[in-house]
Amino acid sequence: MGQFTLPGNPPIAVTLRRSAQARRLSLRLSQLDGRVTLTLPRRLPEAEAIGFLREKEGWLRGHLEQRGADVWIADGARLPIGGEMRRIVPGEGRSLRLGDGVIEVPGPEERFAARLLGWLKAEARNRLAEASDRHSAALGLPYSRLTLRDTRSRWGSCTADGGLMYSWRLVMAPPEVLDYVAAHEVAHLAQMNHSPAFWAVVEQLYGDWRPARRWLQVEGASLHRYRFGD
């Protein structure tokens, strides 16, 4: 594995990875951390890969610009909670508090990221459990457990034994988007597929799901820009 820096403003660091399984060049931009990886077939000359990368520079810069820069959580940084942008400010007492356009975080500044991350995960669990319970009761089918993760490729999933998994980052999305994802995964308790019958269940539980799904397709990647020291 090697590194190459694509010059420009700004320069772009690219990881070059050779793979015996690769049959062609593959360029990937991670929405989670903004890393760029170019996978090469084992015997392809590196110069040919660099030429391919230069051909894709416009595409790559466009997607990086759309993604936006990472936001490191600290005093004064802004992040969305329930779809509303809030500025992080020092707080008093022992608990985090939502104010007018701010979130007040008590304690030393070096602990802001860890404390806010813990609060967001707890808030995500509360909101997702409430939505899942509501949709599950409406459907008449119970789920077996609810877990939270920080997933790259999906916002939720449902296992064959009724386990629901969600990305905790949904707490940053508008409430109707979080509710849609909960309805989507609960609907899998009845239909473990994405057939017309499945979407009919989603509509039964949630209503018109298309705007929320579109929000995730257009805006969802931006929720991965917020970094908590990981």
Summary of the structure (lengths in Angstrom):
residues: 230
radius of gyration: 20.8
end to end distance: 22.4
largest distance: 61.0
contacts: 651
relative contact order: 0.11
helix: 42%
strand: 25%
